[in-house]
Amino acid sequence: MKIRNIIIAAALLISAASCDDNDAINKSFVDVKVSMPSHLEGKSAELENAVFTLENVNTGEKLVRETSYIPQVYFDLEDGLYNISVEGTITYSNLSLDNKSIQKETGVRAKQENIKVIGGDLDLNLEFVTFNPSQGFLISEIFFADTRTPEGKQYAAGDQYIEIYNNSDKVLYADGLCIAETELMSVEALNEYTPDIRNEAVPVSSVYMIPGSGNEYPVQPGETLLISDIAINHKEANKNSFDLSKSNFEWFDGEDIDTDVPEVKNMIKMVSTSKSVWHLHSRGFKSYILFKFDKEVLPEEYVKNYAYHYEYLFVFNDMEFPMDFDAWKVPNEFIIDAVQCSTPSEYQWMVMSSSLDASYTHSGDGDASRYGRSVKRKVLHVEGDRSILQDTNDSASDFIPTAEPSPGIIETLN
C-alpha cells in the first residue's frame, strides 16, 4: 500500500482577553493527519496539489495555504471554534480492460467542523474522500422559498419546483430518477446522534420517483426536466409566481389531500414522513439529492428495506431528553447529485458526506429576502448552443444563492 500522510501542525496562539499588555499567551498544538482514500490502497496514489483552509467559526476569518506534498503546515490562530478543510487532486494507477496500467486523476477532500481548541494538544485524523464532477444529470435549480402575493402574503399553494438538467453530450433517460429531501436539517446539529450513517448513506424523509421502464423519458443534451408541486399557471392566482403548466412531472400525494393536474405525469411516491402534502422546507433548512436505484424497487420494498431509526439527546438549558425517530436512507453509491441548503446565520453541520457536497447554498438568510428567489447552478461555459453547468460537488461554489427563478429555462450566461 502506498499511502502518503499529510500532517498539518498548527501552533495556536491564544490571547487572553485583557487590557494588560503583559498577559501570557497560551498555545495549543493541533496535529491533523490526512490519509489517502482506503479504496485506492495499492494503486500508487500520490497527491498532486492541495489547498488547506482553516476557518474561525466565530469570526469568519480564514487562513488558506496551497501546497503540493508538504508534511507540515503551520498556522497561528486565536483560541476558538474551527472548521478545517483540505481539497486537492491525486493521481493513481489503474488497470484498463486489456490489463494495461493507466494513470487516472480524481478530486479529493477531507473536512471536519466545529473543532474546539482551548489550550493543550489535539490530534485529529481525517481521510480523503474522492469526488468527480458529473457529466450526466444534475440538479440545476431548486425553488423552495415560496412567493408572496401583491398584498405581501405568503403564497404556499404549490409553486415550488426542482429542475434536473442533462449536463452531458448524449441522450439520457429520466426513467427511475428519484428526488429526496433530507431528514436531517443543516441548522440543527444533533447531540450524541447515533447511528451516524452519513459516510455511507443520506437519511431522508421524502422520496419521489419518475416512472418508466427505462427508455420512456429521453432528455436531450442541454435540456432540463421541470418537476413541480402543482403544475398549473400560478400567475393567474398570484402575478408574482410562475407558470408551471409546462412541467414534465409533478409530485402527487393522493386525491384526498392533493391537487392533480391530469395533463402532467405524476411521480411515484415512494415514501414521506409528511401526513399531508410534501412541501419543500421554505426556509432552506433541508437538502436534496438526486439518485437512482441499482435495480427496480417498489415503494413497499423501499419502506421495508431502507428503513432508518436514529436517536439523539435533546438539550435545552439544564434539561436533557433522549429522542428517537424513524426515517429512511439512500446509500451514497446510488446518489447522482446532491445539493445542501441552509441559512448562513443558523448553519451548524453537514447533513451528508463531503464526498457528495462540501458546503451549502441558500436563498436569503431565513428571512423575507428568500421569497420569490431560488438557488440556481452556475453556467461554467457554453459549447455551441448548449450550456455546461458547473459541478465541483461544492454548492457554495457551484450555485448562485438567492437567484432570480427561471423555471424550465437554462441561461447561456450567468
Rosetta blueprint (number, residue, H / E / L):
1 M L
2 K L
3 I L
4 R L
5 N L
6 I E
7 I E
8 I E
9 A E
10 A E
11 A E
12 L E
13 L E
14 I E
15 S E
16 A L
17 A L
18 S L
19 C L
20 D L
21 D L
22 N L
23 D L
24 A L
25 I E
26 N E
27 K E
28 S E
29 F E
30 V E
31 D E
32 V E
33 K E
34 V E
35 S E
36 M L
37 P L
38 S H
39 H H
40 L H
41 E L
42 G L
43 K L
44 S L
45 A L
46 E E
47 L E
48 E E
49 N E
50 A E
51 V E
52 F E
53 T E
54 L E
55 E E
56 N E
57 V L
58 N L
59 T L
60 G L
61 E L
62 K E
63 L E
64 V E
65 R E
66 E E
67 T E
68 S L
69 Y L
70 I L
71 P L
72 Q E
73 V E
74 Y L
75 F L
76 D L
77 L E
78 E L
79 D L
80 G E
81 L E
82 Y E
83 N E
84 I E
85 S E
86 V E
87 E E
88 G E
89 T E
90 I E
91 T E
92 Y E
93 S E
94 N E
95 L E
96 S L
97 L L
98 D L
99 N L
100 K L
101 S E
102 I E
103 Q E
104 K E
105 E E
106 T E
107 G E
108 V E
109 R E
110 A E
111 K E
112 Q E
113 E E
114 N E
115 I E
116 K E
117 V E
118 I L
119 G L
120 G E
121 D E
122 L E
123 D E
124 L E
125 N E
126 L E
127 E E
128 F L
129 V E
130 T E
131 F E
132 N L
133 P L
134 S L
135 Q L
136 G L
137 F E
138 L E
139 I E
140 S E
141 E E
142 I E
143 F E
144 F L
145 A L
146 D L
147 T E
148 R E
149 T L
150 P L
151 E L
152 G L
153 K L
154 Q E
155 Y E
156 A L
157 A L
158 G L
159 D L
160 Q L
161 Y E
162 I E
163 E E
164 I E
165 Y E
166 N E
167 N L
168 S L
169 D L
170 K L
171 V L
172 L E
173 Y E
174 A L
175 D L
176 G L
177 L L
178 C E
179 I E
180 A E
181 E E
182 T E
183 E L
184 L L
185 M L
186 S L
187 V L
188 E L
189 A L
190 L L
191 N E
192 E E
193 Y E
194 T E
195 P L
196 D L
197 I L
198 R L
199 N L
200 E L
201 A E
202 V E
203 P E
204 V E
205 S E
206 S E
207 V E
208 Y E
209 M E
210 I L
211 P L
212 G L
213 S L
214 G L
215 N L
216 E L
217 Y L
218 P E
219 V E
220 Q L
221 P L
222 G L
223 E L
224 T E
225 L E
226 L E
227 I E
228 S E
229 D L
230 I L
231 A L
232 I L
233 N E
234 H H
235 K H
236 E H
237 A L
238 N L
239 K L
240 N L
241 S L
242 F L
243 D E
244 L L
245 S L
246 K L
247 S L
248 N L
249 F E
250 E E
251 W L
252 F L
253 D L
254 G L
255 E L
256 D L
257 I L
258 D L
259 T L
260 D L
261 V L
262 P L
263 E L
264 V L
265 K E
266 N E
267 M L
268 I E
269 K E
270 M E
271 V E
272 S E
273 T L
274 S L
275 K L
276 S L
277 V L
278 W L
279 H L
280 L L
281 H L
282 S L
283 R L
284 G L
285 F L
286 K L
287 S L
288 Y E
289 I E
290 L E
291 F E
292 K L
293 F L
294 D L
295 K L
296 E L
297 V L
298 L L
299 P H
300 E H
301 E H
302 Y H
303 V H
304 K H
305 N H
306 Y L
307 A E
308 Y E
309 H E
310 Y E
311 E E
312 Y E
313 L E
314 F E
315 V E
316 F E
317 N L
318 D L
319 M E
320 E E
321 F E
322 P E
323 M E
324 D E
325 F E
326 D E
327 A E
328 W E
329 K E
330 V E
331 P E
332 N H
333 E H
334 F H
335 I E
336 I E
337 D E
338 A E
339 V E
340 Q L
341 C E
342 S L
343 T L
344 P L
345 S L
346 E L
347 Y L
348 Q L
349 W L
350 M L
351 V L
352 M L
353 S L
354 S L
355 S L
356 L L
357 D L
358 A L
359 S L
360 Y L
361 T E
362 H L
363 S L
364 G L
365 D L
366 G L
367 D L
368 A H
369 S H
370 R H
371 Y L
372 G L
373 R L
374 S E
375 V E
376 K E
377 R E
378 K L
379 V E
380 L E
381 H E
382 V E
383 E E
384 G L
385 D L
386 R E
387 S E
388 I E
389 L E
390 Q L
391 D L
392 T L
393 N L
394 D L
395 S H
396 A H
397 S H
398 D H
399 F E
400 I E
401 P E
402 T E
403 A E
404 E L
405 P L
406 S L
407 P L
408 G L
409 I L
410 I L
411 E L
412 T L
413 L L
414 N L
